Amino acid sequence: MKNKTVSDYWDEIFLRYDVLKNINDKGFFKISANQIKEYKEPRLMTKFDNRASRPKIFKKYNLGILPIDNGEYLIGRFELYENVPKRMIPNPKEIDLPNYLESIDPDNIYSESNALNVALLTGMISSIIGEDLHETISGRMRANDFDFHVNTTDNQRFTINVKKPQIEVDGGYEGKEKLVIIEAKNTDPDDFIIRQLYYPYRFWKMKVNKEIIPVFFTYKNGLYDFYIYKFIDEKDYNSICFIDHISYRLKYLRNSAILRNEIHMIKEDLNIPFPQADSFTRIKGILNFLIDRCCSTNDIAELFEFTKRQGSYYLAAARYLGLVQKNKKFYELTNKAKHIISLSIRDRNLELGKLILEHRPFFLAYDYYKNNRIFPSNGDIIEYMKRSGVNISSNNEKVFERRASTVRGWIQWIVYSGIEIL
């Protein structure tokens, strides 16, 4: 019998409590943490940071869930998410990391807290706001009571009363005139749940007189992205308004070159599946993790805080590049990987860039970018994969699209790392 997923548990909850009927009759369904805990830890059952992470039944009926009390949640047809604006042409500002720092490896940043530390120490956060800032807030805290309006998917307005909810702030930074609240992700999501900015915004709005600046921050493939927002009406959850998008990368990544005659195309190994692992930064994180140990898929899942399946995808991607090998149930570095890790950061990036570009779909995608200064479409990348005869387990177009996002992610890492082919 297969292990039950969060989606399976929610199916059982909806059936047991006739959730959909309650929502249709009253517009909402209230559920307690104790009711959820009968199935699985509530924190894991209610953490849907983007639309795609919601359980199947939530997606099917366009539902969302919000914490409203210490141990109570509200389910309804709420509009809870905000799309992340996408910049087609990368144009990051370059900035220095202080050279006296030895405890931060800027080439091994794969957690939100690490990325925020770099962003603070380099002055990125102060730069986007325009004044000197000091870190004053982080972690979990209990908010005061407040109420707000939220839009529903059928164009209605719903009033929610929140009583002492628990909130979490990834980073809070205060200057003379402003307080910056940051929600951080070490991924590049299409959208995010507004609550992670709105609840801290409401809490601190009641406690300080300064302007509150909500910021959604992402770190992926060497790029530090800040999406700056404001709430037009503090009592309106959906009044979030996008203000600006500012990107940074570290200066040491600039001006690294690979000569075309250094890239030797290899034939795709059909015994190894084509990778499905968008963040090349995480591939590098795996290499550092394996320096003095071997690991399982569970170890990688725990390291990056994602599912066992995702852990297996990332290990398979590292194996695709010849960086890890499987020894029974465990994975270890290859001699090639050990040599690459021994190099300087810039030389390490160059060698990893070569390994990627030796695979024809990636080379063709980079060549398209170099000639057009924009990344190729999914359709173009899928055509490159098909022409190169890669090992894709299914002819399903969605499977090809997921692999195409990996090609784009790795090429973005090459571009944002300042690597060029001459």
Protein Blocks (a to p, Z undefined) as FASTA:
>chain_A
ZZddfklmmmmmmmmnommmmmmmnopacddfklmmmmocfklmmmcfbfklpcfklmmn
opadddfbehiacdddddfbdcddddfbacddcddddfkbmkbcfklccbfklmmmmmmm
nommmmmnopacddfbgcjddddddddddddfkopacddddehiacddfbdcddfkbccd
ddddfbdcfbdcfklmmmmmmmmmmmpmbdcdddddddeehiacddddddfblklmklpc
cfbdcddddfklgoiacdfklpccddddfkbccdddfblmlmmmmmmmmmmcccdfklmm
mmnopafklmmmmmmmmmmnopaccehjbccddfklmmmmmpcfklmmmmmmmmmmmpmk
lmmmmmmmmmnopacdfklmmmmmmmnopacfbfcfklmmmmmmmmmmmmmmmmmnopac
ZZ
